[in-house]
């Protein structure tokens, strides 16, 4: 039995136990939507008439993660299920969560949810769909529609603005007219939401294979300007037409997103978005009329640190993305690199993502992939042995030669490694002899 099949069996068992105890219990929200779309859910939320304390009495392993809001986590084996009591929400004063809740009917619970396609219930015991909000019809139309008044839904929870774009992106659905107008007119309020929640939604949008659609929806709604003003600033930033016939930096970035494979890492897609954010700040025109962006890679790396820190990305994601942005112009020089430098360049931990960034950068502009192809050829050529092999000597060997630890150690060890990488030094004995003849006779 697969893990997803076991998950579904456990979820059904929880619903059955609630119903046998005399309570109403249904699957709710995204799992119902996914099943109707022919996809196997990766998690199941359960809505019930049982109050939190009744849920806790029925199940042996529970955690009251949100009992104030009627939510109990029920654990079955290695699986966890959120079991929520049907409820009405009180006033939303912070644009994120209600100040209070009151227990309610299934109809009232459905009416408080965000979009019709997420307001569906399903009874797995009776094999029956319960639709109080017209979600099934909107699913068939591939239409994302807010439940009730969209302005009310977005005022209650500002994160729903980004969720609307996320569902429009990942599902490929159109946004119903009134819902879309409400998103656009409220976009400036998205920053009332925590940076962490904004980051989570943006990541889901840009990891989607339909990320270009997400980029367009963010742009057209005003959410891009509100959440990623550094990318919005790329609009109208002209580029030298001999290298960038595709248009300004914003157009160039959008094209690159469309050239990425369906599955990407977070640092890769973010490095595509941010690799040129330093261009507006370094834009200049030579006396002969040529456009230049001197140092835009360095400025872009600095801006990327600030931007990603603002959105609370992890240090590992920041470091990987910043390195890609900082190094994306180095690729033009790879065919002139000495072997040692080239091997060190290729041995860096995120080289796969950086190669992909370089590929889509070139493909979206001048179309020349000679450096990309050169690097792949060299990777094949170097594949028979580690790019960075174990060192021939260590600091202990230098101490044995009478050298004292200090900055010169690093210089000597790096010089030995360079010759090792280039194949001119192949044994520890040869390395020590070279040090004696080149470094110990005359101080350098």
Buried (B, 14 or more C-beta within 10 A) or exposed (E): EEEEEBBBEBBBEBBEBBBEBEBBBBBBBBBBBBBBEEEEBEBBBBBBBBBBEBBBEBBEEBEEEBBEBBBBBBBBEEBBBBBBBBBBBEEBEEBBBBEEBEBBBBEBBBBBBBBBBBBBBBBBEEEEBBBBBBBBEBBEBEBBBBBBEBBEBBBBBBBBBBBBBBBBBBBEBBBBEEBBBBBBBBBEBBEEBEBEBBBBBBBBBBBBBBBBBBBBBBBBBBBBBBBBEBBBBBBEBEBBEEEBEBBBBBBBBBBBBEBBEEEBBBBBBBBBBBBBBBBBBBBEEEEEEEBEBEEBBBBBBBBBBEBBEBBBBEEEBBBBBBBBBBBBBBBEEBEEBEBBBBBBBBEBEBBEBBBBBBBBBBBBBBEEBEBBEBBEEBEEEBEEEEBBEEBBBEBEBBEEBEBEEEEBBEEBBEBBBBBBBBEEBEEBEBBBEBBEEEBEEEEE
